[in-house]
Each structure stands twice: as C-alpha cells, then as structure tokens.
Amino acid sequence: MSITHFSFSNHSENWHLKQINLDNFNLLVGISGVGKTKILNALEFVSRVATGGDYKLNGETWTIGFSTNGELYEWQFESALIKSNIPYTYGTKIPIIASEQIIKTSGDKTTTLLKRSTTEFQLNNNDIPIFEKQDCAINLLSKIELIKPIYQIFQKFIFSDILQEKHFGTRINPQEPNLTETSESIEQFKEQSTKLPTIVKAYRLQQRYSEEFTKIKNLFTKIFGSVEDIKIEISKNNGGVYEYVFNLKEKTSPKWIAQWEMSAGMFRTIIHLTEISLAPKGSVIIIDELESGLGTNCMPGLTKFLLSKTSHLQVILTSHHPYIINNIPDKTWKIVKRNGGQVTVTPVHDISPIETTSSLDKFLQLLQLPDYQNGIAN
C-alpha cells in the first residue's frame, strides 16, 4: 500500500496544499515556515477522521489517493465551514460533513464505491440510510467488506511516537493479558498492534517474540556501542500507578538506566527503531524532523535502517540536517514552497538536476537553488 497523491485545504485557516504526488520514499525539504510539518499534520488529521480518532471539522477539504494490491482508490472529502464562538473540547465533534466520495480503479474499470452528500448516501450505487453527519463513511462502514480494506489502509498510517513523554512511563491498566502464550504470527502481531503506544508494542514483543525483540536490541546496541542491553518493564510509581518504562544497561555499569535518565537521542532512537521494525507490510511511516534530538552518532545507523525498509514500507519525512539530506538519495527530495496560504511541493529534479555525486556538494547545491532560498514568497 502507498499514498499516490494528496491535496488538502483548511478554509478556516486559509491554508491550501496543492496536490503532491508521492513516491515510495519522500524527503520534504525547504526553509523553516514553508509548511513541511503542516503537510504531515494534515495527513495525520485525515487518518484520524478515517479511523474514528478525535478531530474537529471546520472547512477542511481533501483528496487522497492510494494504491493497494494493484488497485487504486481515491477519497474525496469536504466539510462545511462553520463560524462558531463555541469552544471545542476533545471528545466532541461538530456534524458538518458536506460531501464524501470513494472511487476505485481496477485496470480500465472505475467504480464509485461510495457517494455521500447532506441529502443522500449511496454505497455501490445503492441508497442507504443517512448516517450521523459528524462521522466519516470509512469509519462508519469499516466492517462492510466493500469499505473494510480502505479502513485498514488508514490503520497503517504510522506517525512515529515522538510526542510520547520521555520523562514519564506510559500509564496502564495493571491487568495485562498473558503475553507469553500466543498462536498469532509475528505479522499478525504487527497488524494488530499498529495503534498501540510504541512502548506497549515493544513490551509485548519482548514478552511474546523474544527473537524479534533481540533484533531491535542489536540494532540499538550497534548504534550505541556503550550499551549492553535494553528492556521494558512494568513498574508501580510512587502514586501507585502502573507504567511501562524503557530501561538500558551500559557495559561499564551494573545499573539499569530508566528512560527519563536516558539522553534524548537514545530515547528517540529506540522509539524510531521500534516503530519502523514493527510496521506491517504496506505501512506508511511518517516522521517530522528525523534529526530532532539526535546526535550525529545516531543518524548514520538510523538513516541506513530506514532506507533499508523501503521495499515494503512507504516513508514520508522532513529534515533540515545536512547528514540526513546528504545520505538520502536526491531523487527522493521534494522542495516545499509557500506563497501566502498556498503550498506547493515539487521534486527537486523537476526544478534542477543534482549533477554532482559529492554528498556535501549535493547539500550545498540544494541550499543554492532559488526555489529553496525563496521558499516563502513576499
């Protein structure tokens, strides 16, 4: 599965992303403020709407295309722009979906799977009762065989859990299932774990599939040669609350170091390695500023590992760092530009070929491109 194209508008904020065509690996580059992070946030927003997460709709429209198993899908969506002084609180949604359409293309045949407006709702050209206006059709009809594959696609959007609190463990119900007894395959485990917090996935992998957990541990200790071992434990804090906690042990000390004592680079590296390793085939890995919090000793191993997974994963990430940009093929670079609220994304090679094979020269050539330097129009 991969996203083929994406356009997005937020009319309440006057922010508009012109259609971006996406490849298997996509590195978004550009000066600060052009909208790289907002593009990733828009993808996350669309994913939340599709899977029933928390969201507030108000004047968003989008078109997103994706391919899976040789078939092409396109989801067109529009929400009404409503001006309201009522503050939004999490857990509430405003019933303002104006239109929705899902189109499927298989070979030369194009079919409208779903068509919805404020007055009608059709599934496979058959009228069905109009559902709640605040919930998208993909989530509402996720158990219907016609729509289920599309819902599962959005379940495979993985936003690396960089916002997870480093200084606190993940709070849990103390009654964990018996994790040592399971008949599911590792691929089934990955599929069923996509929406779990990163550390929960890592803990269950450690308990159920020790060999697979050892692979992640070996990747981490290869990047950080001073580290001898890593593990995840469930512990009770001073308030009596149970938490999952990452721990590592260095070769020179018998003491285990909890995640709040780790460096930011170590913590972010284990998060990224876990998310990428446990992404099911066909997942879309989305990472904002891969270099954030990482030292130069972390970047080579993590970048190489990410590139090695492109045979079965789609990757969309942003970066400003010379090392990461230099070591990711320039054919994947896409320059983001903004003129007021209008954002465009263009492959670098459509603007100017990167002629040199020198990594440093490649990065400097990118910086000297007028489309990069003048990323925000005056």
C-alpha positions as CSV (number, residue, x, y, z in Angstrom):
1,M,0.0,0.0,0.0
2,S,1.2,3.5,-0.7
3,I,-0.2,7.0,-0.9
4,T,-0.1,8.2,-4.5
5,H,-1.3,11.8,-4.2
6,F,-2.7,14.2,-1.6
7,S,-4.2,17.6,-1.6
8,F,-5.6,19.4,1.4
9,S,-7.3,22.7,2.2
10,N,-8.2,24.2,5.6
11,H,-10.5,27.1,4.6
12,S,-10.9,28.3,8.2
13,E,-7.1,28.9,8.3
14,N,-6.8,29.8,4.6
15,W,-4.1,27.1,4.2
16,H,-4.1,25.1,0.9
17,L,-1.8,22.3,-0.2
18,K,-1.7,21.8,-4.0
19,Q,-1.7,18.2,-5.0
20,I,1.5,16.5,-4.1
21,N,2.5,13.3,-5.9
22,L,4.2,10.8,-3.5
23,D,6.7,8.1,-4.2
24,N,7.9,5.2,-2.1
25,F,10.4,7.4,-0.2
26,N,9.8,11.1,0.2
27,L,12.0,13.6,1.8
28,L,10.4,17.0,2.2
29,V,12.9,19.8,2.3
30,G,12.6,23.6,2.5
31,I,13.3,26.6,4.7
32,S,11.5,26.9,8.0
33,G,8.0,28.1,7.8
34,V,7.0,26.8,4.3
35,G,4.7,24.2,5.7
36,K,6.5,20.8,5.8
37,T,5.2,20.0,9.3
38,K,1.7,21.1,8.4
39,I,1.6,18.7,5.5
40,L,2.4,15.8,7.9
41,N,-0.2,17.2,10.3
42,A,-2.8,17.2,7.5
43,L,-2.0,13.5,6.8
44,E,-2.4,12.7,10.5
45,F,-5.7,14.6,10.6
46,V,-7.1,12.7,7.6
47,S,-6.0,9.4,9.2
48,R,-7.8,10.3,12.5
49,V,-11.0,11.2,10.6
50,A,-10.9,7.9,8.7
51,T,-10.3,5.7,11.8
52,G,-12.6,7.4,14.2
53,G,-10.0,9.3,16.2
54,D,-10.5,12.7,17.8
55,Y,-10.9,15.6,15.4
56,K,-12.7,18.9,14.8
57,L,-14.0,19.5,11.3
58,N,-14.5,23.0,10.1
59,G,-13.9,23.8,6.4
60,E,-11.4,21.1,5.5
61,T,-11.4,19.5,2.1
62,W,-9.1,16.9,0.8
63,T,-8.4,14.3,-1.9
64,I,-6.1,11.4,-1.1
65,G,-5.2,8.6,-3.5
66,F,-3.6,5.3,-2.6
67,S,-2.8,2.0,-4.2
68,T,-3.0,-1.5,-2.7
69,N,-2.9,-4.9,-4.3
70,G,-2.8,-3.4,-7.8
71,E,-5.9,-1.3,-7.3
72,L,-6.2,2.4,-7.0
73,Y,-8.5,4.3,-4.6
74,E,-9.3,8.0,-4.2
75,W,-11.1,9.5,-1.2
76,Q,-12.6,13.0,-1.7
77,F,-13.9,14.8,1.3
78,E,-15.4,18.1,2.2
79,S,-16.6,19.6,5.4
80,A,-18.6,22.8,5.7
81,L,-17.1,26.0,7.0
82,I,-19.0,27.0,10.2
83,K,-18.2,30.1,12.2
84,S,-18.8,29.5,15.9
85,N,-17.8,31.0,19.1
86,I,-18.4,27.7,21.0
87,P,-15.0,26.4,22.2
88,Y,-14.0,22.9,21.0
89,T,-13.3,20.3,23.6
90,Y,-11.7,16.9,23.0
91,G,-14.3,14.2,22.5
92,T,-16.8,16.5,20.7
93,K,-17.4,16.7,17.0
94,I,-19.5,19.1,15.0
95,P,-21.9,17.5,12.5
96,I,-20.7,19.2,9.3
97,I,-19.6,16.7,6.7
98,A,-20.8,18.1,3.4
99,S,-19.8,15.5,0.9
100,E,-17.7,12.4,0.6
101,Q,-16.8,10.1,-2.3
102,I,-14.7,7.0,-2.7
103,I,-13.6,5.9,-6.2
104,K,-11.9,2.6,-7.1
105,T,-10.0,1.9,-10.2
106,S,-9.1,-1.6,-11.2
107,G,-7.5,-2.0,-14.6
108,D,-9.6,0.0,-17.0
109,K,-12.7,-0.1,-14.8
110,T,-13.5,2.8,-12.5
111,T,-16.3,2.4,-9.9
112,T,-17.8,4.8,-7.4
113,L,-17.9,2.8,-4.2
114,L,-19.5,5.5,-2.0
115,K,-21.2,8.8,-2.6
116,R,-22.5,11.0,0.1
117,S,-24.0,14.4,0.5
118,T,-26.1,16.1,3.1
119,T,-29.2,14.7,1.4
120,E,-28.2,11.3,0.1
121,F,-25.9,8.3,1.0
122,Q,-25.1,5.7,-1.6
123,L,-23.0,2.6,-1.3
124,N,-22.1,0.8,-4.5
125,N,-24.9,2.8,-6.2
126,N,-27.5,1.6,-3.7
127,D,-29.3,4.1,-1.4
128,I,-28.7,3.5,2.3
129,P,-30.0,5.5,5.3
130,I,-28.1,8.7,6.0
131,F,-25.8,8.2,8.9
132,E,-24.5,10.6,11.5
133,K,-23.2,13.7,9.8
134,Q,-20.2,14.1,12.1
135,D,-18.6,10.7,11.3
136,C,-16.9,9.8,8.0
137,A,-18.2,6.9,5.9
138,I,-14.9,5.0,6.1
139,N,-15.2,4.7,9.9
140,L,-18.9,4.2,9.9
141,L,-18.8,1.4,7.4
142,S,-15.4,-0.1,8.5
143,K,-16.9,-3.6,8.9
144,I,-18.6,-3.6,5.5
145,E,-16.5,-5.8,3.1
146,L,-16.5,-3.1,0.4
147,I,-15.1,-0.4,2.7
148,K,-13.1,-2.6,5.2
149,P,-9.9,-2.6,3.0
150,I,-9.9,1.2,2.9
151,Y,-10.3,1.4,6.7
152,Q,-7.4,-1.0,7.1
153,I,-5.2,1.2,4.9
154,F,-5.6,4.1,7.2
155,Q,-4.9,1.9,10.2
156,K,-1.4,1.5,8.6
157,F,-0.6,5.2,8.8
158,I,2.2,5.2,11.5
159,F,3.3,8.5,12.9
160,S,6.4,7.8,14.9
161,D,5.6,8.4,18.5
162,I,7.9,11.3,19.0
163,L,5.5,13.1,21.3
164,Q,5.5,10.2,23.8
165,E,6.6,11.6,27.2
166,K,10.2,10.7,27.8
167,H,10.0,11.7,31.5
168,F,7.0,9.5,32.4
169,G,6.2,6.0,31.6
170,T,3.0,5.0,29.7
171,R,0.2,4.6,32.2
172,I,-1.7,1.3,32.0
173,N,-4.3,-0.9,33.5
174,P,-2.3,-3.3,35.7
175,Q,-4.1,-6.3,34.3
176,E,-2.0,-7.2,31.2
177,P,-3.0,-10.3,29.3
178,N,-0.9,-13.4,29.4
179,L,1.7,-12.3,26.9
180,T,3.8,-15.5,26.8
181,E,1.1,-17.6,25.3
182,T,0.0,-16.7,21.7
183,S,-0.7,-18.5,18.5
184,E,-0.5,-15.5,16.2
185,S,2.3,-15.0,13.8
186,I,4.7,-12.0,14.1
187,E,3.0,-10.4,11.1
188,Q,-0.4,-10.8,12.7
189,F,1.0,-9.2,15.9
190,K,2.3,-6.3,13.8
191,E,-1.1,-5.8,12.1
192,Q,-3.0,-5.8,15.4
193,S,-0.6,-3.5,17.3
194,T,-0.4,-0.6,14.9
195,K,-2.4,1.8,17.1
196,L,-0.8,0.8,20.4
197,P,1.7,3.2,22.1
198,T,5.2,2.4,21.0
199,I,6.4,1.2,24.4
200,V,3.4,-1.1,24.7
201,K,4.2,-2.7,21.4
202,A,7.8,-3.1,22.5
203,Y,6.9,-4.7,25.8
204,R,4.5,-7.2,24.2
205,L,7.1,-8.0,21.5
206,Q,9.7,-8.6,24.3
207,Q,7.3,-11.0,26.1
208,R,5.9,-12.9,23.1
209,Y,8.6,-12.8,20.4
210,S,12.0,-12.5,22.2
211,E,14.0,-13.2,19.0
212,E,12.3,-10.3,17.2
213,F,12.9,-8.0,20.2
214,T,16.6,-9.1,20.2
215,K,16.8,-7.8,16.6
216,I,15.8,-4.3,17.8
217,K,18.1,-4.5,20.7
218,N,21.0,-5.5,18.4
219,L,20.2,-2.5,16.1
220,F,20.2,-0.2,19.1
221,T,23.4,-1.5,20.6
222,K,25.1,-1.3,17.2
223,I,24.3,2.4,17.1
224,F,25.2,3.0,20.7
225,G,28.3,0.8,21.3
226,S,28.4,1.7,25.0
227,V,25.0,0.0,25.6
228,E,24.9,-3.7,26.5
229,D,21.2,-4.4,26.9
230,I,17.7,-2.9,26.8
231,K,14.4,-4.0,28.2
232,I,10.9,-2.8,29.0
233,E,9.4,-3.3,32.5
234,I,6.1,-2.6,34.1
235,S,6.6,-0.8,37.4
236,K,4.5,1.0,40.0
237,N,5.3,4.6,40.6
238,N,5.1,6.5,43.9
239,G,1.4,7.3,43.3
240,G,0.6,3.6,42.8
241,V,0.1,3.9,39.1
242,Y,1.5,1.2,36.8
243,E,3.7,2.2,34.0
244,Y,5.7,0.8,31.1
245,V,9.3,2.0,31.2
246,F,12.2,1.6,28.8
247,N,15.5,0.7,30.5
248,L,19.0,0.3,29.2
249,K,22.3,-1.0,30.7
250,E,25.7,0.3,29.7
251,K,28.7,-2.0,29.6
252,T,30.6,-0.1,32.2
253,S,27.9,-0.1,34.9
254,P,25.7,-2.7,36.6
255,K,22.9,-0.1,37.0
256,W,19.9,-0.1,34.7
257,I,19.0,3.4,33.4
258,A,15.3,4.3,33.1
259,Q,14.0,6.3,30.1
260,W,13.8,9.6,32.0
261,E,17.6,9.3,32.6
262,M,18.5,8.5,29.0
263,S,19.7,11.0,26.5
264,A,17.1,12.4,24.2
265,G,19.0,10.8,21.3
266,M,18.9,7.4,22.8
267,F,15.2,7.6,23.7
268,R,14.2,8.9,20.2
269,T,16.3,6.2,18.5
270,I,14.7,3.3,20.3
271,I,11.2,4.8,19.6
272,H,12.0,5.1,15.9
273,L,13.6,1.7,15.7
274,T,10.6,0.1,17.3
275,E,8.0,1.8,15.2
276,I,9.8,1.0,11.9
277,S,10.6,-2.6,12.9
278,L,7.0,-3.3,13.9
279,A,5.3,-1.6,11.0
280,P,3.3,-4.1,9.0
281,K,4.0,-4.5,5.3
282,G,2.3,-1.8,3.3
283,S,2.5,0.8,6.2
284,V,3.2,4.5,5.7
285,I,5.9,5.7,8.1
286,I,5.6,9.5,8.7
287,I,8.3,11.3,10.7
288,D,8.7,15.0,11.2
289,E,12.4,16.2,11.5
290,L,14.1,12.9,11.8
291,E,17.1,14.5,13.3
292,S,15.3,16.2,16.2
293,G,17.1,15.3,19.4
294,L,19.6,13.0,17.7
295,G,23.3,13.4,17.9
296,T,25.5,12.7,14.8
297,N,26.3,9.3,16.3
298,C,22.6,8.3,16.0
299,M,21.9,9.5,12.5
300,P,24.0,7.1,10.3
301,G,22.6,3.9,11.7
302,L,19.0,5.2,11.8
303,T,19.1,6.6,8.3
304,K,20.6,3.5,6.8
305,F,18.0,1.3,8.6
306,L,15.1,3.5,7.4
307,L,16.3,3.3,3.8
308,S,16.6,-0.5,4.1
309,K,12.9,-0.8,4.7
310,T,11.6,0.9,1.6
311,S,10.9,-2.4,-0.2
312,H,7.7,-2.9,1.9
313,L,7.1,0.5,3.5
314,Q,6.3,4.0,2.3
315,V,8.3,6.7,4.0
316,I,7.4,10.4,4.3
317,L,9.7,12.6,6.4
318,T,11.1,16.1,6.8
319,S,14.6,17.1,7.6
320,H,16.9,20.2,7.7
321,H,20.1,18.3,8.7
322,P,23.0,18.1,6.2
323,Y,23.9,14.5,7.1
324,I,20.4,13.1,6.6
325,I,19.7,15.0,3.4
326,N,23.2,14.1,2.0
327,N,22.6,10.4,2.7
328,I,19.1,10.1,1.3
329,P,19.0,9.8,-2.5
330,D,18.4,13.2,-4.1
331,K,15.8,11.6,-6.4
332,T,13.5,11.5,-3.3
333,W,13.9,15.2,-2.4
334,K,10.8,17.4,-2.7
335,I,11.0,21.1,-2.2
336,V,8.2,22.7,-0.3
337,K,7.3,26.4,-1.1
338,R,4.7,28.7,0.2
339,N,3.0,31.8,-1.2
340,G,0.7,33.2,1.5
341,G,-1.5,30.3,2.3
342,Q,-0.8,28.4,-0.9
343,V,1.7,25.5,-0.5
344,T,3.3,23.6,-3.4
345,V,5.7,20.6,-3.4
346,T,7.9,19.9,-6.3
347,P,10.5,17.1,-6.9
348,V,14.0,18.7,-6.9
349,H,14.9,17.1,-10.2
350,D,11.9,18.8,-11.8
351,I,13.5,22.1,-10.8
352,S,17.2,21.4,-11.4
353,P,19.2,18.2,-11.7
354,I,21.6,17.5,-8.9
355,E,24.6,16.9,-11.1
356,T,27.4,16.2,-8.6
357,T,28.0,12.9,-6.8
358,S,29.6,14.5,-3.8
359,S,27.4,14.3,-0.7
360,L,28.5,17.7,0.6
361,D,28.2,19.4,-2.8
362,K,24.7,17.9,-3.2
363,F,23.5,19.5,0.0
364,L,25.1,22.9,-0.9
365,Q,23.6,22.8,-4.3
366,L,20.2,22.3,-2.7
367,L,20.7,25.3,-0.5
368,Q,21.7,27.5,-3.5
369,L,18.6,26.7,-5.5
370,P,16.4,29.8,-5.8
371,D,13.3,27.6,-5.2
372,Y,14.9,26.7,-1.8
373,Q,16.2,30.1,-0.9
374,N,12.9,31.8,-1.8
375,G,10.7,29.2,-0.2
376,I,8.3,31.8,1.2
377,A,7.1,34.4,-1.3
378,N,7.0,38.0,-0.1
